[in-house]
Amino acid sequence: MVAAVTGLDTNWHDAHATFYGDMKGGETMQGACGYGDLFRQGYGLETTALSTALFNDGQACGACFEIVCANNPQWCIKGAGSIIVTATNFCPPNYSKPNDNWCNPPLKHFDLSMPMFTKLAYYKAGITPVKYRRTPCKKQGGIKFEFRGNPYWTLVLVYNVAGAGDVTNVKIKGSKTGWIQMSRNWGQNWQTGTILTGQSLSFQLTDSDRNTVEINNVAPSNWQFGQIYDGRKNF
């Protein structure tokens, strides 16, 4: 099933952007969305952390944004065009300082990887005004499912999601069960307390654009914790 992204707000909005880490991007790995090794998972360094106003308690994890440098002729790189990044982390608020707290509510802010920031603005700028909009995510291959937990608690990381990119609802079905509603643990980690070992597993995912994809037999009956399974389908 391939669903068209029709409900995204593709209007341009004002925000600011900074960067964290260095050009190698080691500090951008892991993060509040739960992805882990962003190179292995296909996101690379084309990523951003989001301020509270955009992060939405982790619901925005996986969303893609197009960003352009704006209203800053001293520091914007002339002719730079736009970048497209995936939300993989959270830029936490800081209430200890009276000003320059760019990630505090209600400010909309992108803390980019350094390679992405320096495609838009010169390194010495440190911070720049930007304009942004949501854009459909383009991913290679199927949605990936990484299993963790124990026989009594299954935690599934969902990643490499095309279309809207941010999964808002997940249901799981064993070969001996009906559809079971999973709950968001953190970021794009989804959990259930139903015992599912020894059963082949299927998934039903819904994104923020209200598209739903059903992927049957993602994992065989001998699936193991710590393994990653390719859904072979995407939005």
C-alpha positions in Angstrom: 0.0 0.0 0.0 1.4 3.4 -1.0 -0.5 6.3 0.4 -0.4 9.9 -0.9 0.5 12.5 1.6 -2.3 15.0 1.4 -2.9 16.3 4.9 0.5 17.7 5.7 0.7 21.4 6.4 3.1 22.4 3.6 2.9 26.2 4.3 6.1 27.9 5.2 6.6 29.0 8.8 9.2 31.0 10.7 11.7 29.5 13.1 15.3 29.6 14.1 18.1 27.0 13.7 21.3 26.2 15.5 23.5 23.1 15.3 25.0 20.6 17.8 27.9 18.2 17.6 30.6 18.3 14.9 30.9 17.5 11.2 31.1 13.7 12.0 27.8 13.9 13.9 28.6 11.5 16.8 26.6 13.6 19.2 23.5 13.3 17.0 23.3 9.5 17.4 20.8 7.9 19.8 18.5 10.7 21.0 15.0 11.2 22.3 13.3 9.4 19.4 14.9 6.1 20.2 16.5 5.5 16.8 20.1 4.7 17.8 22.7 4.4 15.1 21.3 6.9 12.5 23.8 5.7 9.9 22.7 2.1 10.1 19.1 3.1 10.1 19.3 5.2 7.0 18.9 8.7 8.5 22.6 9.6 8.4 23.4 13.2 9.3 20.3 14.6 7.6 18.7 15.1 10.9 17.4 17.6 13.5 16.4 17.9 17.1 13.1 19.8 17.7 12.1 22.3 20.3 9.2 21.5 22.7 6.8 23.4 20.4 7.6 21.1 17.5 8.5 17.8 19.2 5.0 17.2 20.6 6.1 14.7 23.3 7.8 12.6 20.7 4.9 12.3 18.3 6.9 14.3 15.7 9.7 11.7 15.6 10.3 10.6 12.0 8.7 13.7 10.5 10.5 15.4 7.6 11.1 19.1 7.3 12.3 21.3 4.4 14.3 24.3 5.8 15.7 27.4 4.1 17.9 30.1 5.6 16.0 33.4 5.8 16.3 37.1 6.5 20.0 36.9 7.4 22.1 38.1 4.4 25.2 38.3 6.5 25.2 34.6 7.4 22.9 32.8 5.0 24.9 31.1 2.2 23.9 32.7 -1.1 22.1 30.3 -3.4 22.2 27.5 -0.7 18.7 26.3 -1.5 16.9 24.1 1.0 17.7 21.1 3.1 15.5 18.2 4.1 15.9 16.6 7.5 14.2 14.0 9.6 13.3 14.7 13.3 15.4 12.3 15.4 15.9 14.1 18.7 14.6 16.6 21.2 16.2 20.0 22.0 15.2 20.4 25.7 14.2 23.8 27.2 16.5 25.6 29.5 14.8 27.8 32.1 18.0 28.7 33.9 18.9 31.6 31.6 16.8 34.8 31.2 17.2 34.9 27.3 18.6 33.1 24.3 16.8 29.9 25.2 15.8 29.0 21.7 14.3 25.6 22.6 11.9 26.9 25.2 8.2 27.0 24.6 6.6 28.5 22.6 9.5 29.0 20.2 9.8 26.8 17.1 13.5 25.8 16.7 15.6 23.3 14.9 18.9 22.1 16.4 20.5 20.7 13.3 23.4 18.4 12.8 26.4 20.6 11.9 26.7 19.3 8.3 23.1 20.3 7.7 23.4 23.8 9.3 26.5 24.6 7.3 24.7 23.8 4.1 22.4 26.8 4.9 24.5 29.2 6.9 28.1 29.9 7.7 29.4 28.1 10.8 30.2 31.4 12.6 26.6 32.4 12.5 25.8 30.0 15.4 22.1 30.7 14.9 20.0 31.9 12.0 16.4 32.7 11.2 14.9 30.0 8.9 11.6 29.2 7.2 10.4 25.6 7.3 7.6 23.4 6.1 6.6 19.7 6.5 7.5 17.6 3.5 6.9 13.9 2.6 9.7 11.6 3.7 11.4 9.6 1.0 12.9 6.4 2.3 14.4 3.4 0.6 12.8 0.0 1.2 10.2 -1.1 3.7 9.4 0.1 7.2 11.8 -1.5 9.8 10.8 -3.0 13.1 13.4 -3.6 15.9 12.3 -5.9 18.7 13.4 -5.5 22.3 12.0 -6.4 25.7 11.3 -9.8 27.3 8.7 -12.6 26.9 6.2 -10.5 29.0 6.9 -7.1 27.5 7.6 -6.4 23.8 9.1 -3.0 22.7 9.2 -2.3 19.0 11.2 0.6 17.4 9.5 1.6 14.2 11.8 3.4 11.7 12.5 4.1 8.0 9.0 5.4 7.6 8.1 7.2 4.3 5.2 9.5 3.7 4.3 11.7 6.7 7.1 9.9 8.5 5.7 10.3 12.0 3.8 7.2 13.2 0.9 8.1 15.5 -0.7 4.7 16.1 0.5 1.1 16.1 -1.4 -2.2 16.3 0.2 -5.6 16.4 -1.3 -9.0 15.7 0.1 -12.4 16.5 -0.8 -15.5 14.5 -2.9 -16.6 17.5 -4.4 -13.2 18.5 -6.5 -10.4 17.0 -5.3 -6.9 16.6 -3.7 -5.5 19.8 -3.4 -1.8 20.5 0.2 -0.8 21.3 1.1 2.3 23.4 3.9 4.8 22.8 6.7 4.2 25.3 8.9 7.0 24.1 9.8 8.5 20.7 8.9 5.8 18.1 9.2 2.9 20.5 5.8 1.1 20.9 5.0 -1.5 23.6 2.6 -4.2 24.6 2.4 -6.5 27.6 0.7 -9.3 25.6 2.8 -12.4 25.3 3.6 -12.9 21.6 6.6 -15.2 21.6 6.3 -18.2 19.2 3.8 -16.3 16.9 4.4 -14.7 13.6 3.7 -11.0 13.9 1.8 -8.4 11.7 1.5 -4.7 12.1 -0.9 -1.9 11.3 0.5 1.6 11.4 -1.2 5.0 11.1 0.7 8.2 10.4 -0.1 11.8 11.2 -1.6 12.2 7.8 -4.2 9.5 8.8 -2.9 7.0 6.3 -2.8 3.4 7.4 -0.7 0.6 6.2 -1.1 -3.1 7.2 1.9 -5.3 6.9 1.3 -9.0 7.4 3.9 -11.5 8.6 6.6 -9.0 9.3 8.3 -11.4 11.8 8.3 -15.2 11.6 7.2 -17.3 14.5 10.8 -17.8 15.6 11.5 -14.1 15.9 14.0 -13.0 18.5 14.5 -10.0 20.7 17.3 -7.8 19.5 16.5 -8.6 15.8 15.4 -6.2 13.1 12.7 -7.2 10.6 11.9 -5.5 7.3 8.3 -4.9 6.6 8.9 -4.8 2.8 6.2 -2.2 2.5 6.0 1.5 3.2 3.5 4.4 3.1 
